[in-house]
Amino acid sequence: MIAIQKVETIADLTPKRIKKYLFLWCSEGSISLWVDNKRLTLTSNQVVTITSGQYHCFIDTRQGKGYLLNFTLEYICKTEKDIELIFQNSLFCHFDHNEIITVNNPTELVQQLQKIEQELTDKPFQYLESIHSRIELLLFEVNRSKIANGGEIWKPDTLFLQFLEFVRNNFENNFPLTEIARRLHSTELKLTELAKQHTGKTAQNVIYGLIISEAKRKLLYEKKSIKEIAFDLGFKDPYYFSKFFKNHTAISPSEFQNQSIF
């Protein structure tokens, strides 16, 4: 549901993929890690968020200090307002955009992280409710810093976020847009309107983008054949998957797989 760990105590440097949302804070020094196929380095007073389902792998945790907080979507998202908060301004973005943000008021952020750590240890009355509120305060502070530093304000629609979550959780079913809309009690037209509003793309092209991102993760991190990956992503014909991948990336799945960093 929720856990917190000091970065300097992390010893396992193997790639991981968990169905939780990660909040990584660097208080001192530097922290280097891979997130999917991108290498990131945080320095003092910087934070990065990692979306559920992304791979992450620490490169070196001896050069810095900080916290790694993780929580499930079910825990943090009690209301539509909560859903919008964790994705607002591209926090926990689904589009492989893990932005490093410098926090302007680090003292407040560190205090909240330390209090979360203490409450998870002591488990006082209603500690889960208290921690939920503290995570909200963390995200408020990060959002304020991003805006103050010139970042754009991006407030997503709850239905659009539910659409993204549904696609990411159902790759193997390869549902058509019509069926996705039906299951979300919406319409293709509404989902496309929201997709264009938030991304400038049609809903179908957003789906294609999410499939390509998932394919890249599997090709880089999972010891599977291209045929197995194709089936995992709902493609009945591996040849069509290879053609689809090359059309969207300009290289074949095997060429991309050979770029593996692990």
C-alpha positions in Angstrom: 0.0 0.0 0.0 2.7 2.5 1.1 6.4 2.3 2.0 9.3 4.6 2.5 13.1 4.0 2.5 16.2 6.0 2.8 18.0 6.0 -0.5 21.4 5.4 1.1 20.1 2.0 2.4 19.1 0.7 -1.0 21.5 -2.1 -1.9 19.6 -3.9 -4.7 20.6 -2.3 -8.0 18.7 -4.7 -10.3 15.9 -3.4 -12.5 12.5 -3.3 -10.9 9.0 -2.8 -12.1 6.2 -2.4 -9.5 2.6 -1.5 -9.7 3.1 1.5 -7.4 3.8 5.2 -7.8 7.3 6.3 -6.7 8.5 9.6 -5.3 12.3 9.9 -5.3 13.8 12.8 -3.3 17.5 13.7 -3.2 18.5 15.8 -0.2 22.2 15.7 -0.5 24.8 14.7 -3.1 23.5 13.0 -6.2 21.4 9.9 -7.1 21.7 8.2 -10.5 19.2 5.8 -11.9 17.7 4.4 -15.1 13.9 5.0 -15.7 12.9 2.8 -18.6 15.6 3.7 -21.2 16.6 7.1 -19.8 19.4 7.8 -17.4 18.6 10.4 -14.8 20.7 12.1 -12.1 19.2 14.0 -9.2 21.2 16.5 -7.2 20.4 18.2 -3.9 16.8 19.4 -3.4 15.5 17.6 -6.5 12.7 15.2 -7.0 11.5 12.9 -9.7 8.3 10.8 -9.9 8.0 7.4 -11.5 4.7 6.0 -12.8 3.4 2.6 -11.9 4.6 0.1 -14.5 7.8 1.9 -15.4 11.1 0.1 -14.9 13.6 1.7 -12.6 17.2 0.7 -11.7 19.5 2.6 -9.3 23.0 3.0 -10.7 24.7 4.3 -7.5 23.1 5.1 -4.2 26.4 5.8 -2.3 26.8 9.4 -3.6 23.7 10.9 -2.2 21.0 10.9 0.5 17.2 11.1 0.3 14.0 9.1 0.4 12.2 6.7 -1.9 8.4 6.8 -1.2 6.0 4.5 -3.0 2.3 4.0 -2.8 -0.5 2.3 -4.7 -3.1 4.1 -6.8 -5.9 2.6 -4.7 -4.4 4.1 -1.5 -3.7 7.6 -2.8 -6.8 8.1 -5.0 -9.8 8.2 -2.8 -11.6 10.8 -4.9 -11.5 12.3 -8.3 -9.6 15.3 -6.8 -6.9 12.9 -5.6 -6.6 11.4 -9.1 -6.2 14.8 -10.7 -3.6 15.8 -8.0 -1.1 13.0 -8.6 -1.1 13.6 -12.4 -1.4 17.4 -12.3 1.5 19.3 -14.1 2.7 15.9 -15.5 3.5 14.4 -12.1 3.4 10.6 -12.5 2.9 11.1 -16.2 2.1 8.2 -18.5 4.0 9.5 -21.4 7.6 8.6 -20.4 8.3 12.2 -19.3 10.0 11.8 -15.9 10.9 15.4 -15.2 13.4 16.3 -12.5 12.0 19.2 -10.5 14.0 21.4 -8.1 12.1 22.1 -4.9 12.2 25.7 -3.7 11.2 24.9 -0.1 13.1 21.7 0.7 12.7 22.1 4.5 8.9 21.6 4.3 9.3 18.6 2.0 11.9 16.9 4.2 9.8 17.4 7.3 6.8 15.6 5.7 9.0 12.7 4.5 10.5 12.3 7.9 7.0 12.4 9.5 5.8 9.7 7.0 8.8 7.6 7.9 8.0 8.0 11.7 4.3 7.3 11.3 4.9 4.1 9.3 7.2 2.9 12.1 5.0 3.9 15.0 1.6 3.3 13.4 -0.3 5.8 15.6 -4.1 6.1 15.4 -5.3 6.9 11.9 -1.7 7.0 10.6 -2.7 5.9 7.1 -5.1 8.9 6.8 -2.4 11.2 8.2 0.1 9.9 5.7 -2.3 10.4 2.8 -2.6 14.1 3.7 1.1 14.4 4.0 1.6 13.0 0.5 -0.8 15.6 -0.8 1.3 18.3 0.9 4.4 16.8 -0.8 2.7 17.0 -4.2 1.4 20.5 -3.5 5.0 21.7 -2.8 6.4 20.0 -5.9 3.7 21.5 -8.1 4.3 25.0 -6.6 8.0 24.7 -7.2 7.5 23.5 -10.8 5.2 26.5 -11.6 7.5 29.0 -9.8 10.4 27.7 -11.9 8.6 28.4 -15.1 6.8 25.0 -15.7 3.5 24.8 -17.5 0.3 24.1 -15.7 -1.4 21.0 -16.9 -4.6 19.9 -15.2 -5.9 16.6 -16.5 -9.4 15.4 -16.7 -10.3 12.5 -14.5 -11.9 10.5 -17.4 -8.8 10.9 -19.5 -6.7 9.6 -16.7 -9.0 6.6 -16.3 -8.7 6.0 -20.0 -4.9 5.9 -19.7 -5.0 3.6 -16.7 -7.4 1.3 -18.5 -5.2 1.0 -21.6 -2.1 0.4 -19.5 -3.8 -2.4 -17.5 -5.2 -4.2 -20.6 -2.5 -4.4 -23.2 -3.0 -8.1 -23.6 -6.7 -7.7 -24.5 -6.1 -5.3 -27.4 -9.5 -3.7 -26.8 -10.7 -1.4 -29.6 -11.5 2.2 -28.8 -15.2 1.4 -29.0 -15.0 -1.2 -26.2 -12.7 1.0 -24.0 -15.3 3.8 -24.3 -18.1 1.5 -23.4 -16.3 0.1 -20.3 -15.6 3.7 -19.2 -19.2 4.6 -19.7 -18.2 7.2 -22.3 -18.0 7.5 -26.1 -15.2 7.4 -28.7 -15.9 11.0 -29.5 -15.5 12.1 -25.9 -12.3 10.2 -25.4 -10.9 11.7 -28.6 -11.9 15.2 -27.6 -10.1 14.7 -24.3 -7.0 13.2 -25.9 -6.7 16.1 -28.4 -7.1 18.6 -25.5 -4.4 17.0 -23.4 -2.0 15.6 -26.0 -2.8 17.0 -29.4 -3.4 13.5 -30.6 -6.4 11.3 -31.2 -7.4 8.7 -28.6 -6.3 6.0 -30.9 -2.9 7.5 -31.4 -2.6 7.8 -27.6 -3.2 4.1 -27.4 -0.6 3.4 -30.0 1.9 5.6 -28.0 1.2 3.6 -24.8 1.7 0.3 -26.7 5.0 1.4 -28.1 6.2 2.6 -24.6 5.2 -0.8 -23.2 6.9 -2.7 -26.0 10.2 -0.8 -25.4 10.1 -1.7 -21.7 9.6 -5.4 -22.5 12.3 -5.4 -25.2 14.8 -3.8 -22.9 14.1 -5.5 -19.6 12.3 -8.8 -20.1 14.1 -11.9 -21.4 11.4 -12.8 -23.9 11.3 -13.4 -27.6 9.7 -10.9 -29.9 7.0 -13.4 -30.5 6.2 -13.6 -26.8 6.2 -9.8 -26.4 3.9 -9.5 -29.4 1.4 -11.8 -27.8 1.7 -10.0 -24.4 0.7 -6.8 -26.2 -2.4 -8.4 -27.8 -0.9 -9.0 -31.3 -1.9 -12.3 -32.7 0.7 -12.0 -35.5 4.3 -11.3 -34.5 5.0 -10.0 -38.0 2.3 -7.4 -37.7 3.8 -6.3 -34.3 7.2 -5.9 -35.9 5.7 -3.8 -38.7 3.7 -1.7 -36.2 6.8 -1.1 -34.0 9.0 -0.1 -36.9 6.3 2.2 -38.3 6.3 4.1 -35.0 10.0 4.1 -34.1 11.8 3.7 -37.5 13.7 0.6 -36.2 12.7 -3.0 -35.8 12.0 -4.6 -32.4 15.2 -6.7 -32.7 17.3 -3.6 -33.4 15.8 -1.9 -30.4 16.3 -4.9 -28.3 20.0 -5.0 -29.2 20.4 -1.6 -27.7 19.6 -3.1 -24.2 21.5 -1.4 -21.4 21.4 -4.5 -19.3 
